[in-house]
């Protein structure tokens, strides 16, 4: 496992939730990318990243968020973030990614967001 990051994956109906704990940076982004690709190739088309315990986001992490957003565009697909800390949200906003990635304050709102987009 990459240093500084742990990932738990669970299914909530048709949505796959990734609970991420730690730093999403150049060292840990490949681990998350591998797990995301496994889920997408396995037929998962709605993915939620729970960022409640993410305390750092680097440019490598940002690139991964952007590439995953592109992979999950289209009917019946979706990619959301939830529970993003102020510090990490500041990084996302600095890059202008809040206009590209769907971000919700809570997990419940994010799950409801998938229903609205289906």
Rosetta constraint file for C-alpha pairs under 8 A:
AtomPair CA 1 CA 5 HARMONIC 7.68 0.50
AtomPair CA 1 CA 6 HARMONIC 7.60 0.50
AtomPair CA 1 CA 31 HARMONIC 7.28 0.50
AtomPair CA 2 CA 6 HARMONIC 7.88 0.50
AtomPair CA 2 CA 27 HARMONIC 6.45 0.50
AtomPair CA 2 CA 28 HARMONIC 5.16 0.50
AtomPair CA 2 CA 31 HARMONIC 6.51 0.50
AtomPair CA 3 CA 27 HARMONIC 7.04 0.50
AtomPair CA 3 CA 28 HARMONIC 6.66 0.50
AtomPair CA 4 CA 22 HARMONIC 5.38 0.50
AtomPair CA 4 CA 23 HARMONIC 5.65 0.50
AtomPair CA 4 CA 28 HARMONIC 7.18 0.50
AtomPair CA 5 CA 20 HARMONIC 7.03 0.50
AtomPair CA 5 CA 21 HARMONIC 5.58 0.50
AtomPair CA 5 CA 22 HARMONIC 4.53 0.50
AtomPair CA 5 CA 23 HARMONIC 5.67 0.50
AtomPair CA 5 CA 24 HARMONIC 6.97 0.50
AtomPair CA 5 CA 28 HARMONIC 6.25 0.50
AtomPair CA 6 CA 20 HARMONIC 5.88 0.50
AtomPair CA 6 CA 21 HARMONIC 5.17 0.50
AtomPair CA 6 CA 22 HARMONIC 6.62 0.50
AtomPair CA 7 CA 18 HARMONIC 6.41 0.50
AtomPair CA 7 CA 19 HARMONIC 5.60 0.50
AtomPair CA 7 CA 20 HARMONIC 4.70 0.50
AtomPair CA 7 CA 21 HARMONIC 6.44 0.50
AtomPair CA 7 CA 32 HARMONIC 7.56 0.50
AtomPair CA 8 CA 18 HARMONIC 5.71 0.50
AtomPair CA 8 CA 19 HARMONIC 5.04 0.50
AtomPair CA 8 CA 20 HARMONIC 6.65 0.50
AtomPair CA 9 CA 16 HARMONIC 6.94 0.50
AtomPair CA 9 CA 17 HARMONIC 5.66 0.50
AtomPair CA 9 CA 18 HARMONIC 4.67 0.50
AtomPair CA 9 CA 19 HARMONIC 6.33 0.50
AtomPair CA 10 CA 16 HARMONIC 5.83 0.50
AtomPair CA 10 CA 17 HARMONIC 5.27 0.50
AtomPair CA 10 CA 18 HARMONIC 6.71 0.50
AtomPair CA 11 CA 15 HARMONIC 5.85 0.50
AtomPair CA 11 CA 16 HARMONIC 4.53 0.50
AtomPair CA 11 CA 17 HARMONIC 6.00 0.50
AtomPair CA 12 CA 16 HARMONIC 6.21 0.50
AtomPair CA 12 CA 17 HARMONIC 7.04 0.50
AtomPair CA 14 CA 44 HARMONIC 7.91 0.50
AtomPair CA 14 CA 46 HARMONIC 6.83 0.50
AtomPair CA 15 CA 44 HARMONIC 7.65 0.50
AtomPair CA 15 CA 45 HARMONIC 7.70 0.50
AtomPair CA 15 CA 46 HARMONIC 4.95 0.50
AtomPair CA 15 CA 47 HARMONIC 5.67 0.50
AtomPair CA 15 CA 48 HARMONIC 6.92 0.50
AtomPair CA 15 CA 111 HARMONIC 7.50 0.50
AtomPair CA 16 CA 44 HARMONIC 7.01 0.50
AtomPair CA 16 CA 46 HARMONIC 6.25 0.50
AtomPair CA 16 CA 47 HARMONIC 4.88 0.50
AtomPair CA 16 CA 48 HARMONIC 6.16 0.50
AtomPair CA 17 CA 47 HARMONIC 5.97 0.50
AtomPair CA 17 CA 48 HARMONIC 4.77 0.50
AtomPair CA 17 CA 49 HARMONIC 5.93 0.50
AtomPair CA 17 CA 50 HARMONIC 6.93 0.50
AtomPair CA 18 CA 47 HARMONIC 7.52 0.50
AtomPair CA 18 CA 48 HARMONIC 6.16 0.50
AtomPair CA 18 CA 49 HARMONIC 4.84 0.50
AtomPair CA 18 CA 50 HARMONIC 5.95 0.50
AtomPair CA 19 CA 49 HARMONIC 6.26 0.50
AtomPair CA 19 CA 50 HARMONIC 4.89 0.50
AtomPair CA 19 CA 51 HARMONIC 6.92 0.50
AtomPair CA 19 CA 52 HARMONIC 7.98 0.50
AtomPair CA 20 CA 49 HARMONIC 7.12 0.50
AtomPair CA 20 CA 50 HARMONIC 6.18 0.50
AtomPair CA 20 CA 51 HARMONIC 5.99 0.50
AtomPair CA 20 CA 52 HARMONIC 7.61 0.50
AtomPair CA 20 CA 53 HARMONIC 6.31 0.50
AtomPair CA 20 CA 54 HARMONIC 6.28 0.50
AtomPair CA 21 CA 51 HARMONIC 7.50 0.50
AtomPair CA 21 CA 52 HARMONIC 7.68 0.50
AtomPair CA 21 CA 53 HARMONIC 4.64 0.50
AtomPair CA 21 CA 54 HARMONIC 5.26 0.50
AtomPair CA 21 CA 55 HARMONIC 7.87 0.50
AtomPair CA 22 CA 53 HARMONIC 6.13 0.50
AtomPair CA 22 CA 54 HARMONIC 4.85 0.50
AtomPair CA 22 CA 55 HARMONIC 5.75 0.50
AtomPair CA 22 CA 56 HARMONIC 7.11 0.50
AtomPair CA 23 CA 28 HARMONIC 7.16 0.50
AtomPair CA 23 CA 54 HARMONIC 5.81 0.50
AtomPair CA 23 CA 55 HARMONIC 5.69 0.50
AtomPair CA 23 CA 56 HARMONIC 4.72 0.50
AtomPair CA 23 CA 57 HARMONIC 6.32 0.50
AtomPair CA 24 CA 28 HARMONIC 5.63 0.50
AtomPair CA 24 CA 29 HARMONIC 5.73 0.50
AtomPair CA 24 CA 54 HARMONIC 7.05 0.50
AtomPair CA 24 CA 56 HARMONIC 5.96 0.50
AtomPair CA 24 CA 57 HARMONIC 4.94 0.50
AtomPair CA 24 CA 58 HARMONIC 6.39 0.50
AtomPair CA 24 CA 60 HARMONIC 7.76 0.50
AtomPair CA 24 CA 61 HARMONIC 5.33 0.50
AtomPair CA 25 CA 29 HARMONIC 5.55 0.50
AtomPair CA 25 CA 56 HARMONIC 7.36 0.50
AtomPair CA 25 CA 57 HARMONIC 5.88 0.50
AtomPair CA 25 CA 58 HARMONIC 4.79 0.50
AtomPair CA 25 CA 59 HARMONIC 7.15 0.50
AtomPair CA 25 CA 60 HARMONIC 5.60 0.50
AtomPair CA 25 CA 61 HARMONIC 5.30 0.50
AtomPair CA 26 CA 30 HARMONIC 7.44 0.50
AtomPair CA 26 CA 58 HARMONIC 7.05 0.50
AtomPair CA 26 CA 59 HARMONIC 7.77 0.50
AtomPair CA 26 CA 60 HARMONIC 5.13 0.50
AtomPair CA 26 CA 61 HARMONIC 6.92 0.50
AtomPair CA 28 CA 32 HARMONIC 6.75 0.50
AtomPair CA 29 CA 33 HARMONIC 5.98 0.50
AtomPair CA 29 CA 60 HARMONIC 6.45 0.50
AtomPair CA 29 CA 61 HARMONIC 5.60 0.50
AtomPair CA 29 CA 64 HARMONIC 6.95 0.50
AtomPair CA 30 CA 34 HARMONIC 6.04 0.50
AtomPair CA 31 CA 35 HARMONIC 6.42 0.50
AtomPair CA 32 CA 36 HARMONIC 6.08 0.50
AtomPair CA 33 CA 37 HARMONIC 6.07 0.50
AtomPair CA 33 CA 64 HARMONIC 6.77 0.50
AtomPair CA 34 CA 38 HARMONIC 6.19 0.50
AtomPair CA 35 CA 39 HARMONIC 6.36 0.50
AtomPair CA 36 CA 40 HARMONIC 6.17 0.50
AtomPair CA 36 CA 68 HARMONIC 7.97 0.50
AtomPair CA 37 CA 41 HARMONIC 5.86 0.50
AtomPair CA 38 CA 42 HARMONIC 5.99 0.50
AtomPair CA 39 CA 43 HARMONIC 6.55 0.50
AtomPair CA 39 CA 44 HARMONIC 5.41 0.50
AtomPair CA 40 CA 44 HARMONIC 4.75 0.50
AtomPair CA 40 CA 45 HARMONIC 6.15 0.50
AtomPair CA 45 CA 72 HARMONIC 6.41 0.50
AtomPair CA 45 CA 76 HARMONIC 7.06 0.50
AtomPair CA 45 CA 77 HARMONIC 4.77 0.50
AtomPair CA 45 CA 78 HARMONIC 6.34 0.50
AtomPair CA 46 CA 72 HARMONIC 7.39 0.50
AtomPair CA 46 CA 76 HARMONIC 7.70 0.50
AtomPair CA 46 CA 77 HARMONIC 5.25 0.50
AtomPair CA 46 CA 78 HARMONIC 4.60 0.50
AtomPair CA 46 CA 79 HARMONIC 5.89 0.50
AtomPair CA 46 CA 114 HARMONIC 7.45 0.50
AtomPair CA 47 CA 78 HARMONIC 6.29 0.50
AtomPair CA 47 CA 79 HARMONIC 4.96 0.50
AtomPair CA 47 CA 80 HARMONIC 6.48 0.50
AtomPair CA 48 CA 79 HARMONIC 5.85 0.50
AtomPair CA 48 CA 80 HARMONIC 4.81 0.50
AtomPair CA 48 CA 81 HARMONIC 5.63 0.50
AtomPair CA 48 CA 82 HARMONIC 7.32 0.50
AtomPair CA 48 CA 110 HARMONIC 7.45 0.50
AtomPair CA 48 CA 111 HARMONIC 7.91 0.50
AtomPair CA 49 CA 79 HARMONIC 7.91 0.50
AtomPair CA 49 CA 80 HARMONIC 6.33 0.50
AtomPair CA 49 CA 81 HARMONIC 4.81 0.50
AtomPair CA 49 CA 82 HARMONIC 6.42 0.50
AtomPair CA 50 CA 81 HARMONIC 5.97 0.50
AtomPair CA 50 CA 82 HARMONIC 5.09 0.50
AtomPair CA 50 CA 83 HARMONIC 6.11 0.50
AtomPair CA 50 CA 84 HARMONIC 7.58 0.50
AtomPair CA 50 CA 107 HARMONIC 7.10 0.50
AtomPair CA 51 CA 81 HARMONIC 6.73 0.50
AtomPair CA 51 CA 82 HARMONIC 5.90 0.50
AtomPair CA 51 CA 83 HARMONIC 5.38 0.50
AtomPair CA 51 CA 84 HARMONIC 4.99 0.50
AtomPair CA 51 CA 85 HARMONIC 7.36 0.50
AtomPair CA 52 CA 82 HARMONIC 7.27 0.50
AtomPair CA 52 CA 83 HARMONIC 4.72 0.50
AtomPair CA 52 CA 84 HARMONIC 5.61 0.50
AtomPair CA 52 CA 85 HARMONIC 6.53 0.50
AtomPair CA 54 CA 84 HARMONIC 7.57 0.50
AtomPair CA 54 CA 85 HARMONIC 7.55 0.50
AtomPair CA 54 CA 88 HARMONIC 7.64 0.50
AtomPair CA 55 CA 85 HARMONIC 7.47 0.50
AtomPair CA 55 CA 87 HARMONIC 7.63 0.50
AtomPair CA 55 CA 88 HARMONIC 6.80 0.50
AtomPair CA 56 CA 87 HARMONIC 7.88 0.50
AtomPair CA 56 CA 88 HARMONIC 6.23 0.50
AtomPair CA 57 CA 61 HARMONIC 5.71 0.50
AtomPair CA 57 CA 62 HARMONIC 6.92 0.50
AtomPair CA 57 CA 88 HARMONIC 6.21 0.50
AtomPair CA 57 CA 91 HARMONIC 7.22 0.50
AtomPair CA 58 CA 62 HARMONIC 6.31 0.50
AtomPair CA 59 CA 63 HARMONIC 6.16 0.50
AtomPair CA 60 CA 64 HARMONIC 6.39 0.50
AtomPair CA 61 CA 65 HARMONIC 6.34 0.50
AtomPair CA 62 CA 66 HARMONIC 6.27 0.50
AtomPair CA 62 CA 92 HARMONIC 7.64 0.50
AtomPair CA 63 CA 67 HARMONIC 6.13 0.50
AtomPair CA 64 CA 68 HARMONIC 6.07 0.50
AtomPair CA 65 CA 69 HARMONIC 6.13 0.50
AtomPair CA 65 CA 101 HARMONIC 7.88 0.50
AtomPair CA 66 CA 70 HARMONIC 6.40 0.50
AtomPair CA 66 CA 97 HARMONIC 7.96 0.50
AtomPair CA 66 CA 100 HARMONIC 7.95 0.50
AtomPair CA 66 CA 101 HARMONIC 7.58 0.50
AtomPair CA 67 CA 71 HARMONIC 6.33 0.50
AtomPair CA 68 CA 72 HARMONIC 6.23 0.50
AtomPair CA 68 CA 79 HARMONIC 7.35 0.50
AtomPair CA 69 CA 73 HARMONIC 6.37 0.50
AtomPair CA 69 CA 78 HARMONIC 7.67 0.50
AtomPair CA 69 CA 79 HARMONIC 5.84 0.50
AtomPair CA 69 CA 100 HARMONIC 7.90 0.50
AtomPair CA 69 CA 101 HARMONIC 6.65 0.50
AtomPair CA 72 CA 77 HARMONIC 5.36 0.50
AtomPair CA 72 CA 78 HARMONIC 5.30 0.50
AtomPair CA 72 CA 79 HARMONIC 6.09 0.50
AtomPair CA 73 CA 77 HARMONIC 5.91 0.50
AtomPair CA 73 CA 78 HARMONIC 6.20 0.50
AtomPair CA 73 CA 79 HARMONIC 7.86 0.50
AtomPair CA 74 CA 78 HARMONIC 7.51 0.50
AtomPair CA 75 CA 118 HARMONIC 6.78 0.50
AtomPair CA 76 CA 117 HARMONIC 7.52 0.50
AtomPair CA 76 CA 118 HARMONIC 5.17 0.50
AtomPair CA 77 CA 118 HARMONIC 7.42 0.50
AtomPair CA 78 CA 114 HARMONIC 6.70 0.50
AtomPair CA 78 CA 117 HARMONIC 7.72 0.50
AtomPair CA 79 CA 101 HARMONIC 7.40 0.50
AtomPair CA 79 CA 102 HARMONIC 7.00 0.50
AtomPair CA 80 CA 101 HARMONIC 6.64 0.50
AtomPair CA 80 CA 102 HARMONIC 4.98 0.50
AtomPair CA 80 CA 103 HARMONIC 5.75 0.50
AtomPair CA 80 CA 104 HARMONIC 7.40 0.50
AtomPair CA 80 CA 110 HARMONIC 6.54 0.50
AtomPair CA 81 CA 101 HARMONIC 7.52 0.50
AtomPair CA 81 CA 102 HARMONIC 6.36 0.50
AtomPair CA 81 CA 103 HARMONIC 4.72 0.50
AtomPair CA 81 CA 104 HARMONIC 6.22 0.50
AtomPair CA 81 CA 110 HARMONIC 7.24 0.50
AtomPair CA 82 CA 103 HARMONIC 5.63 0.50
AtomPair CA 82 CA 104 HARMONIC 4.70 0.50
AtomPair CA 82 CA 105 HARMONIC 5.52 0.50
AtomPair CA 82 CA 106 HARMONIC 5.41 0.50
AtomPair CA 82 CA 107 HARMONIC 5.62 0.50
AtomPair CA 82 CA 110 HARMONIC 6.32 0.50
AtomPair CA 83 CA 104 HARMONIC 6.75 0.50
AtomPair CA 83 CA 105 HARMONIC 5.08 0.50
AtomPair CA 83 CA 106 HARMONIC 5.21 0.50
AtomPair CA 83 CA 107 HARMONIC 6.82 0.50
AtomPair CA 84 CA 88 HARMONIC 6.38 0.50
AtomPair CA 84 CA 89 HARMONIC 6.00 0.50
AtomPair CA 84 CA 103 HARMONIC 7.91 0.50
AtomPair CA 84 CA 105 HARMONIC 7.04 0.50
AtomPair CA 85 CA 89 HARMONIC 5.95 0.50
AtomPair CA 86 CA 90 HARMONIC 6.06 0.50
AtomPair CA 87 CA 91 HARMONIC 6.75 0.50
AtomPair CA 88 CA 92 HARMONIC 6.37 0.50
AtomPair CA 89 CA 93 HARMONIC 6.02 0.50
AtomPair CA 90 CA 94 HARMONIC 6.03 0.50
AtomPair CA 91 CA 95 HARMONIC 6.58 0.50
AtomPair CA 92 CA 96 HARMONIC 6.34 0.50
AtomPair CA 92 CA 97 HARMONIC 5.39 0.50
AtomPair CA 92 CA 98 HARMONIC 6.19 0.50
AtomPair CA 93 CA 97 HARMONIC 5.92 0.50
AtomPair CA 93 CA 98 HARMONIC 5.67 0.50
AtomPair CA 96 CA 100 HARMONIC 7.60 0.50
AtomPair CA 97 CA 101 HARMONIC 5.94 0.50
AtomPair CA 98 CA 102 HARMONIC 6.87 0.50
AtomPair CA 98 CA 103 HARMONIC 6.90 0.50
AtomPair CA 103 CA 110 HARMONIC 7.43 0.50
AtomPair CA 104 CA 109 HARMONIC 6.11 0.50
AtomPair CA 104 CA 110 HARMONIC 5.32 0.50
AtomPair CA 105 CA 109 HARMONIC 6.95 0.50
AtomPair CA 105 CA 110 HARMONIC 7.66 0.50
AtomPair CA 106 CA 110 HARMONIC 6.31 0.50
AtomPair CA 107 CA 111 HARMONIC 6.15 0.50
AtomPair CA 108 CA 112 HARMONIC 6.25 0.50
AtomPair CA 109 CA 113 HARMONIC 6.08 0.50
AtomPair CA 110 CA 114 HARMONIC 6.64 0.50
AtomPair CA 111 CA 115 HARMONIC 6.90 0.50
AtomPair CA 112 CA 116 HARMONIC 6.52 0.50
AtomPair CA 113 CA 117 HARMONIC 6.33 0.50
AtomPair CA 114 CA 118 HARMONIC 6.17 0.50
